[in-house]
């Protein structure tokens, strides 16, 4: 398994993975055109975020999206970790841990002061996975409003 920054050639495979992810999540619905547009925007604006892919040979089998923000509480840059997914064929073998740990190492090296993520509250497997990686439950409640 090789983990690296995504390239334009990876976007189609990543959109497919996002389709799988959003089919599982209660708050989102797959929309390939929207997913491709957002992936392209992130790829074209690396100061705002970085896209990571996990490859098995030449095939993209996993991804993570690391979006940069500035926290007044932390006094500097922080990361929102989103869209962590592995193809079903590559789950359960430690590849997800490898992918997230790679992103966390990059974040630390890039001076990020905190990494935050969201997971469906009823996805016990994902919540346990992130807890094993050192993520703690927050007292903050998520609210959102579409525009």
SULLIN-V987673 format. One record per residue. N is the residue number from 1. RES is the residue in one small letter. SS is DSSP state (A for helix, B for strand, O for the rest). PSI is psi as a letter, one per 20 degrees, with the letter a starting at -180 (NA if undefined). NEAR is the number of other ideal C-beta (glycine too) atoms within 8 Angstrom. Layout:
N,RES,SS,PSI,NEAR
N,RES,SS,PSI,NEAR
This chain:
1,x,O,p,9
2,x,B,p,5
3,x,B,p,11
4,x,B,r,7
5,x,B,q,7
6,x,O,q,13
7,x,O,r,6
8,x,A,h,6
9,x,A,i,4
10,x,A,i,11
11,x,A,h,12
12,x,A,g,7
13,x,A,h,10
14,x,A,h,15
15,x,A,h,12
16,x,A,g,8
17,x,A,h,14
18,x,A,h,14
19,x,A,g,11
20,x,A,g,11
21,x,A,g,11
22,x,A,h,12
23,x,A,h,7
24,x,A,h,7
25,x,O,p,8
26,x,O,h,5
27,x,O,i,5
28,x,O,q,7
29,x,O,q,4
30,x,O,p,9
31,x,O,n,7
32,x,A,g,8
33,x,A,g,6
34,x,A,g,7
35,x,A,g,14
36,x,A,g,11
37,x,A,g,8
38,x,A,g,8
39,x,A,g,14
40,x,A,g,10
41,x,A,g,8
42,x,A,g,14
43,x,A,h,12
44,x,A,i,6
45,x,O,m,8
46,x,O,i,8
47,x,O,h,4
48,x,O,i,7
49,x,B,r,10
50,x,B,q,9
51,x,B,p,15
52,x,B,q,16
53,x,B,q,14
54,x,B,p,16
55,x,B,q,12
56,x,B,n,7
57,x,O,c,4
58,x,O,i,3
59,x,B,p,7
60,x,B,o,12
61,x,B,j,12
62,x,B,r,16
63,x,B,r,16
64,x,B,q,13
65,x,B,p,12
66,x,B,o,15
67,x,B,p,10
68,x,B,p,13
69,x,B,r,8
70,x,B,p,7
71,x,B,p,11
72,x,O,h,5
73,x,O,h,4
74,x,O,i,8
75,x,O,k,6
76,x,B,a,8
77,x,B,q,11
78,x,B,r,14
79,x,B,p,13
80,x,B,o,11
81,x,B,p,12
82,x,B,r,10
83,x,B,l,9
84,x,B,o,12
85,x,B,q,10
86,x,B,q,11
87,x,O,q,10
88,x,A,h,6
89,x,A,i,5
90,x,A,j,12
91,x,O,q,9
92,x,O,j,2
93,x,O,j,5
94,x,O,i,5
95,x,A,h,13
96,x,A,g,11
97,x,A,g,10
98,x,A,g,11
99,x,A,g,16
100,x,A,g,13
101,x,A,h,9
102,x,A,g,10
103,x,A,g,13
104,x,A,g,10
105,x,A,g,8
106,x,A,g,11
107,x,A,g,11
108,x,A,g,8
109,x,A,h,6
110,x,O,j,7
111,x,O,j,7
112,x,O,q,11
113,x,O,i,9
114,x,O,q,8
115,x,B,p,12
116,x,B,q,9
117,x,B,r,10
118,x,O,q,5
119,x,O,q,8
120,x,O,p,9
121,x,O,h,5
122,x,O,j,5
123,x,O,n,9
124,x,A,h,6
125,x,A,g,6
126,x,A,g,9
127,x,A,g,10
128,x,A,g,8
129,x,A,g,10
130,x,A,h,11
131,x,A,g,9
132,x,A,h,7
133,x,O,j,10
134,x,O,j,5
135,x,O,p,7
136,x,O,q,5
137,x,O,q,3
138,x,O,q,5
139,x,O,i,3
140,x,O,q,4
141,x,O,p,3
142,x,O,p,5
143,x,O,q,4
144,x,O,q,5
145,x,O,p,4
146,x,O,q,3
147,x,O,NA,2
